[in-house]
Amino acid sequence: MTTRALGERQSLLPATLILSIAAGAWAGIVIWAREMGVVPGTMGMTVTIFVIMWTLMMAAMMLPSAMPMITLYARTLSSNRWRRMSAFGAGYLFIWAVSGIPVFALAWLSGRVATNEPDLAVGVAVVIFAAAGLYQLTSLKHRCLQHCRSPLAHLLHYGNYRGRLRDLRAGAHHGAFCLACCWALMLLMVAFGVMNLLAMVLLAATVGIEKQWKHGAGFAKVAGLAALALAIVVIFVPDLAPGLQAGGMATMGTMGS
């Protein structure tokens, strides 16, 4: 087997595994969302169940866009490749799992506002859309996006990690940059409704385009401007933020019947 063919095989197998995990996570989220529907707040979940749900969502939405980094990392491993790659992926998802705790708090608060202060809920939607849009235009967003778009530059840094937890640390480091890059987009899920499947698909596509397309950095700014536009339009069309409407949206099962 040639060196090129071996390299392609070493990339293909991890990529297949990552996409399989993401596909399984999407299947789980679709089933969960059909049962829950799109309603404001935490949908009656405890913080533990919410974080599990959020982690499953992030595995579905974020793993495909993280695949180039994970496959490149796997190619640098000369032994215990699958175990070490799994540790890297676990570190990556751990960061997103932890992010589910503040999201739970914000979702709980937004649910209370939607139920008890519907006029204020529109203002909260404006703040969420505006905050996400403005962050998309910042230099910090650009720097974090560059990390995700140019993973090869960070492999040497990860090669300096030592100890049994080195792969977990490397995954967590990459996950932290990914979180810093995409937190504002994920914040929109509170406005759209945490279990809004259409919003999940659109945001996952946005993240993927930002990270993989050659014009991704420019696309990130376009997405920011779109969020700022929504901050204005939602004042007149509050239904654009079903996650902040007391009625939410019909469950997926009801919509399909």
N, C-alpha and C positions, 0 to 999 in steps of 0.2 A: 504494500500500500504506500502511495506517495505521501510526502509530507503535507501537501495541499489537501489530499483526500482525507488524511488523518485529522487535519485541523477542522475540515468541514464536518466530519463525523463527531468530533469532540464538541462542536457547537450545536449540531443538529439534535443530539440526544438531550442535552439540558434544555434547549429551546422547546422541544416536544413536551418535556416534563412540565415546564413552566406554563405552557399554553394549556396543558391538560388540567393542571391545578386551577388555573383561572377559569376554564370552562366549567369545571365542577363547582367552583364558587359562584359563578353566574347562575348555574342551575339551582343551587341552594337558595340564592337571593330571590330568583323568580318565584320559586315555590313559597318562600316566606312572604314576599310582597303581595302575592295573590291572596294570602290569608289576612294580612294586616291592612291593605289598602293604603291610601295617602291621607293621613290625618296629622294634625299638629302635635308637637310635643314628643314625648318618649313612647307613646302608644302603650302605656301601662307597663313597660319593661322595667325591670330592676337594672341598676347600673351594670351588673355582671352580664346579664343577657344582652343589654344594649351594646356593650363593648364586644361581645362575641359576634353580634350581628354586624357591627361596624367593621370589625376585622375581616369578616367574610366579604363585606362590600369592598374593602380596600384590596383584598386579594384579587377579586374579580376585576376591579377598575385599574389597579396600579401595576400588578405583576407584568402584564404584557409590555407596558412602557419601560419597565425595569429590566426586561429580558436581555437587551444588549450588554448591560453591565454584568449581569449574572453569568451570561455565557462566556464573556471575556474572562471573568474571574475564574470560572471553571477550567478554562484552558491553561491557566497558570498553575494549576494544581497537579502535582506529579504523583500523589498518593492519596488514598481515601477520598477520591474526588466527590463521590455522591454524598458522603457524610459531611464533608466540609462545605459543599455547595448548599446542602440543606441547612447547615448552621448559618451560612450567609443569608439565605432566604428568611430564616427564622428571625435573625437580627433585624432585617429590613421590615418584616411585618410587625415585630415587637414595637417599633417606633410608631407605626400607624395604629396599633392596638392601644397604646398609651394615649394617643391623641383622641381616642374615643371618649375619654373621661371628661375633658372640657366640652366636647361636643354634646355629651349627655346633659351636662349642666345647662348649656345654652338651649338645647332642645326643650328641656324641662321648663326653663324660663319662658321661651317663646310660646310653649303650650299654654302656660298660665296667662300670658298676655293675650293670646288669640281668644281665649275663653272669656276672660274678664274685662279686657280693655281692647275691643276690636278696632277702635279708632287709633289707638297707640300702635296696634299691630302693623298698620300700614307704614308708620314711621320707622318701625324696626326693620321692615322689609327694605325701605329706602336705605337705611344705614348699612344693611348687609350687602346689598347690591353695590352701593357706592364704595364701601370698604374693599370689596373684592376687586372692583374695577380699578380703583386707585392703586392697589398693591400690584396689579398686573403691569403697571406702567413704571414701577420703581426700579432703581438700579439693583436693589437687593434681589428682587425677583429675577432680573437678568443674570446676576452672578450665579444664583442657585440653578437656574435653567442651564447655564453654560456647563455646570458640573454634570448635570444629567445628560446633556447633549454630547459631551466629550469625555466619556468614562475612561478612555485609555490613559489619560493624563493622571488618573488617580490610582492606577494599579501599582505603580512604583511605591506610592505612599502606603498602600495596604500591605505591600511586601515587607515593610519594616515592622509590622505587627508580630508579636511573639506570644507564646503561651497557648494554652488549650482553648482559650476563648477568642483567639485572634480572628477567626472567621465570623463569629458572632459580632465582634466589635466592628469588623469591616462592613458587615451588612447593616448594622445600626448606624454607622457613620454615613453610608450612602442613603439610608432611609431618612436620616435627619435632614440631609440636603434636599431630598425629594419632598419631605414634608414642608420645609421652608419654601420650596418652589411652588407647591400646589395647595397649601392650606387654604388660600383665599377661594380657590375654585371649590374645594370641598365644603367650605363655609356656606356656599350657595345651597347645599342640600338642606340646610335648616329652613331656608325660605321656600324651596321647592317642595319640601316634604322629604323626610329621611328615607322613606321607602318608595320614592317616586322613580319608577323604572325608566321612564323616558329621560328624566334628568340624569340618571346614572349613566345611561348610554351616551348622551350628548357630552357630559363632562369627561367621561373616559375617552371619548374620541378627541376632545379638545386637548387633554393631557398627552395623548399619543401623538397628535399632530405637532404640538409644541416641541416634543422631545425628538421626534424622528424626521420630520420634514425639514428640508434644507432652509426653508423660510420660516421655520418654527418660531424663532424669536420675534419676527414681525407679526406672526399670527397671534402670539401671546398678547401683543398690544391691541390687536383688533378685538380679541376676546375681552380685554379690559374695557375698551370703548363700548362694546356691546353691553357689558354689565352696568356701566354708567348710564347708558340709554335706558336700561331696565329700571334703574333707580328713579328715573323720571316717569316712565310710562306706568309703573306700578301704582303711582299715586292715583291715576285715573282708571287703572284696570287692576284692582287688588287681587283678582283671581290668578294673576301671574305668580303669586306667592301662596299657593295652596297650603304650604306648611305653616302659614301664619293666618289662616282663615279657620274660624271655629268649625265650619262644616267640612273642611278639608276637601277631598275628592272621593268619589265613589270607589269602593274596593275594586280591584281588578276583576274579581269574579262577577261583581254586579255589572261592570262595564261590558263584560263579554257576554252577558246573558241576554 
